[in-house]
Amino acid sequence: MQIEYFKLSEKLFKELDNPLFKKYYDFLIEKNKVMNLTNITLEHEVKEKHFYDSIILSSIIDLDNKRILDIGAGAGFPSIPLKIINNNLLVTIIDGLNKRIQFLDDLTKLLNLQEVKLIHGRAEELDKNNQFDLVTARAVARLNILQELALPYVKLGGYFVAYKSINYQQELDEAEAGIRKLGGQLDKVIIYEINNEISHAIILIKKVKKTPSIYPRSFAKIKKSPLTGE
């Protein structure tokens, strides 16, 4: 397994000077007073731990004209910050809580973001013919659960992108057999700094084979019996 290390990028961090990020922050904090969107509220921490943490992917993968599915985006991470700095990114977000979808609808209108499709529903219920260059998930579930929610919707040659903590290894060990069963192949892990004290990881899983048609199963089955190598 290849592991790459990224230092904090001042050049990339400057992307957050875009005034849309200030609008995003103000709207997020205002709406957070009446709904649970984030426990991180200080502006510099939101910049580091939400915005920068989201856009680091643009230093890893070419996002020009890519179709991205963001599973369980919550307050819009990582897809909305990525859309702000890559306007030609085609974004689809699915989330099971309609209040969050409404928040994202209001947010995208406020920021005047085009080509953002919002779906209230469960990832495993999507049409499997709808294939994406990238499927992302950040702070949603353990990898052995996420893999079955994500890989069926990644087109051949595309990537499932899992944002994880620096303590990712146990999750990866649990998931590797299932990744192969779903047609994925572990490509690399990128360890990156979000400030001088905190590092996170992105796990890149490439789709190399078609996912068997029986997947994804219902979420209840996925949760009860995550895929193994058996």
C-alpha positions in Angstrom: 0.0 0.0 0.0 1.3 3.4 -1.0 1.2 6.1 1.6 1.8 9.8 0.7 2.3 12.7 3.1 1.1 16.3 2.4 2.3 19.2 4.4 0.0 22.1 5.1 -0.3 24.1 1.8 -0.4 27.8 2.2 -1.3 28.2 -1.4 -4.3 25.9 -1.1 -5.3 27.6 2.2 -5.4 30.9 0.4 -8.3 29.6 -1.6 -10.3 30.1 1.6 -10.0 33.9 1.1 -12.8 33.5 -1.5 -15.6 35.6 -0.1 -18.0 32.7 -0.7 -16.4 30.9 2.2 -17.2 33.9 4.5 -20.8 33.7 3.4 -20.8 30.0 3.9 -19.4 30.4 7.5 -21.8 33.1 8.5 -24.8 31.1 7.2 -23.6 27.9 8.8 -23.2 29.5 12.2 -26.6 31.3 11.9 -28.4 28.0 11.0 -26.5 26.1 13.6 -28.3 28.0 16.3 -31.5 26.2 15.4 -30.3 22.8 14.0 -27.3 20.6 14.7 -24.9 21.1 11.8 -21.5 21.3 13.5 -19.9 21.3 16.9 -17.0 23.4 15.5 -18.0 27.1 15.5 -14.9 29.3 15.8 -14.1 30.8 12.4 -10.5 29.7 12.3 -11.4 26.2 13.3 -14.2 25.9 10.7 -11.7 27.1 8.1 -9.2 24.4 9.1 -11.3 21.5 10.2 -14.1 21.8 7.7 -13.2 24.0 4.7 -9.5 23.2 4.3 -10.1 19.6 5.3 -12.6 19.4 2.4 -10.6 21.0 -0.4 -7.4 19.1 0.2 -8.8 16.6 -2.3 -8.2 19.1 -5.1 -4.5 18.7 -4.5 -4.8 14.9 -4.9 -7.2 14.4 -7.8 -8.0 16.5 -10.9 -11.6 17.6 -10.3 -12.2 19.4 -13.6 -15.6 18.4 -15.0 -15.9 15.4 -12.7 -19.2 14.1 -11.4 -19.1 13.7 -7.6 -21.6 12.0 -5.3 -21.3 13.1 -1.7 -22.9 10.6 0.7 -24.2 12.1 4.0 -22.7 15.5 3.4 -24.4 17.0 6.4 -23.5 20.7 6.3 -22.0 20.3 2.8 -18.6 18.8 3.5 -16.6 18.0 1.4 -18.5 18.7 -1.8 -19.6 22.3 -1.3 -16.1 23.7 -0.5 -14.8 21.7 -3.4 -17.5 23.2 -5.7 -16.6 26.7 -4.5 -13.0 26.3 -5.7 -13.9 24.1 -8.8 -17.0 25.7 -10.4 -17.2 23.0 -13.1 -17.5 20.2 -10.6 -20.8 18.5 -11.0 -22.1 17.7 -7.5 -24.8 15.4 -6.3 -25.5 15.2 -2.5 -27.6 12.6 -0.8 -28.6 12.9 2.9 -31.2 11.1 4.9 -32.3 14.2 6.9 -34.5 16.5 5.0 -33.7 19.5 7.2 -30.0 19.2 6.1 -31.1 19.0 2.5 -33.2 22.2 3.0 -30.1 23.9 4.6 -28.0 22.9 1.6 -30.7 24.1 -0.9 -30.7 27.5 0.9 -26.9 27.5 1.0 -26.4 26.8 -2.7 -28.9 29.5 -3.6 -27.1 32.0 -1.3 -23.7 31.1 -2.9 -25.2 31.0 -6.4 -23.8 27.6 -7.0 -25.0 25.8 -10.2 -25.0 22.1 -11.1 -25.6 20.9 -7.5 -28.3 18.2 -7.2 -29.7 17.5 -3.7 -31.4 14.3 -2.9 -33.2 13.4 0.3 -32.8 9.7 0.8 -30.5 6.8 1.5 -27.5 6.1 -0.6 -28.3 2.4 -1.0 -31.6 3.3 -2.7 -30.0 5.2 -5.5 -30.2 4.0 -9.1 -27.1 1.9 -9.7 -27.0 3.0 -13.3 -26.1 6.5 -12.0 -22.3 6.3 -12.0 -19.9 8.9 -10.7 -16.2 9.7 -11.2 -15.9 10.2 -7.4 -17.9 9.2 -4.5 -17.0 10.9 -1.2 -17.9 10.3 2.4 -16.7 12.3 5.4 -17.5 11.4 9.0 -20.4 9.2 8.0 -19.6 5.6 9.2 -16.9 3.0 9.5 -15.2 2.0 6.2 -16.6 -1.5 6.2 -20.1 0.1 6.1 -19.3 2.9 3.7 -17.7 0.7 1.1 -21.0 -0.9 0.2 -22.8 2.4 0.2 -20.2 4.0 -2.1 -18.5 1.6 -4.5 -21.6 0.5 -6.4 -21.9 4.1 -7.7 -18.3 4.6 -8.7 -17.7 4.1 -12.4 -14.9 1.9 -13.6 -11.6 3.9 -13.3 -13.2 6.2 -10.7 -12.6 6.5 -7.0 -14.3 6.1 -3.7 -12.7 8.8 -1.4 -13.0 8.2 2.3 -12.0 11.0 4.6 -10.8 9.5 7.8 -8.9 10.3 11.0 -5.2 9.5 11.3 -6.2 6.3 13.1 -7.6 4.7 10.0 -5.6 1.4 9.9 -8.1 -0.8 11.9 -11.0 0.4 9.7 -9.0 -0.3 6.6 -8.1 -3.8 7.8 -11.7 -4.6 8.4 -12.8 -3.3 5.0 -10.1 -4.6 2.6 -11.8 -8.0 1.8 -15.1 -6.2 1.2 -13.5 -3.6 -1.0 -12.2 -6.4 -3.3 -15.6 -8.1 -3.3 -17.3 -4.8 -4.5 -14.8 -4.3 -7.3 -12.5 -1.9 -5.6 -8.8 -1.8 -5.2 -6.9 0.1 -2.5 -4.9 2.7 -4.4 -3.2 4.9 -1.8 -3.6 6.6 1.6 -2.8 10.3 1.8 -1.8 11.7 5.2 -2.2 15.4 5.3 -1.9 18.3 7.9 -4.8 20.6 8.5 -2.7 22.6 11.0 0.6 22.2 12.8 -0.9 19.8 15.4 -3.6 17.8 13.5 -3.3 15.4 10.6 -6.0 13.5 8.8 -6.1 10.7 6.2 -7.8 10.3 2.8 -8.2 6.7 1.6 -8.4 6.4 -2.2 -10.1 3.2 -3.5 -10.1 2.7 -7.3 -13.0 0.9 -9.0 -11.4 -1.8 -11.1 -14.2 -4.2 -11.6 -18.0 -4.0 -11.9 -19.8 -4.3 -8.6 -21.9 -7.5 -8.4 -25.6 -6.6 -9.0 -26.7 -7.8 -5.5 -24.9 -4.8 -3.9 -25.7 -2.6 -2.2 -28.0 -4.5 0.2 -30.4 -2.7 2.5 -28.8 -0.6 5.2 -30.0 -2.9 7.9 -28.2 -5.9 6.3 -25.1 -3.8 5.6 -24.9 -2.7 9.3 -25.7 -6.2 10.7 -23.3 -8.1 8.4 -20.6 -6.0 6.9 -18.8 -7.7 4.0 -15.9 -10.0 4.7 -13.6 -12.2 2.6 -15.7 -15.2 3.3 
